């Protein structure tokens, strides 16, 4: 076990209609939650104004922000991320286990706030699709984590290749080897277990180990999670990297909301809104 410590579009306003795929919230008393947003970035947010609108007028008791940046010295003072960088830092590389280390550091620092209930991992190219309150109301009655994964991944050639480099075959057979989108939503019990770094060394040699570590640890320790894609990415044209959105329309974003997505990536630094 290791120990490593533009203006927002109008349809994002609170008047947005309810998303059909999100179940109605039961009218029973619920314990208030706090959502920790973990920004794992290269530099600053690409659409900082969108994020500022997302958090505008939201009580600080309902959310917190933590940042780990590859270039943490390039965050301007007007940024939402300014002053949010966590106390520890690790050099990161694409598809490298260092991304797991950086995420563990984010989780460890966010867990120091006992009020943080859910932990959402975001990148600099990510934008919210729905108002904060819709996300909050969806998470409020849940006590589980959310990953996006293919239950039959172990049957693929990609699974065979990656599992060959996995060092924990004694505790995790290939038939249970899972892969998930790295942009998860973790409930606190899952975040605590993952942050302890259990079996991290077994995943270090795997390509894109951040797609394997968190969901397999949660599975091994029987931490409940659901299969839900909360962040939309389009890998149709490029299998290794998602499509970068240089133009976005209101109609397209509405279609993602209807399907139940909360976030979208990967937006371009020169993103243009079209009708």
HELIX and SHEET records of a PDB file:
HELIX    1   1 UNK A   10  UNK A   12  5                                   3    
HELIX    2   2 UNK A   48  UNK A   55  1                                   8    
HELIX    3   3 UNK A   60  UNK A   62  5                                   3    
HELIX    4   4 UNK A   72  UNK A   74  5                                   3    
HELIX    5   5 UNK A   98  UNK A  111  1                                  14    
HELIX    6   6 UNK A  132  UNK A  140  1                                   9    
HELIX    7   7 UNK A  153  UNK A  155  5                                   3    
HELIX    8   8 UNK A  157  UNK A  164  1                                   8    
HELIX    9   9 UNK A  174  UNK A  176  5                                   3    
HELIX   10  10 UNK A  188  UNK A  195  1                                   8    
HELIX   11  11 UNK A  200  UNK A  203  1                                   4    
HELIX   12  12 UNK A  209  UNK A  211  5                                   3    
HELIX   13  13 UNK A  213  UNK A  220  1                                   8    
HELIX   14  14 UNK A  250  UNK A  258  1                                   9    
SHEET    1   A 4 UNK A  63  UNK A  69  0                                        
SHEET    2   A 4 UNK A  35  UNK A  41  1                                        
SHEET    3   A 4 UNK A 118  UNK A 122  1                                        
SHEET    4   A 4 UNK A 185  UNK A 187 -1                                        
SHEET    1   B 3 UNK A 126  UNK A 128  0                                        
SHEET    2   B 3 UNK A 263  UNK A 265 -1                                        
SHEET    3   B 3 UNK A 231  UNK A 232  1                                        
SHEET    1   C 2 UNK A 145  UNK A 147  0                                        
SHEET    2   C 2 UNK A 225  UNK A 227  1                                        
SHEET    1   D 2 UNK A 245  UNK A 249  0                                        
SHEET    2   D 2 UNK A 267  UNK A 274  1                                        
END                                                                             
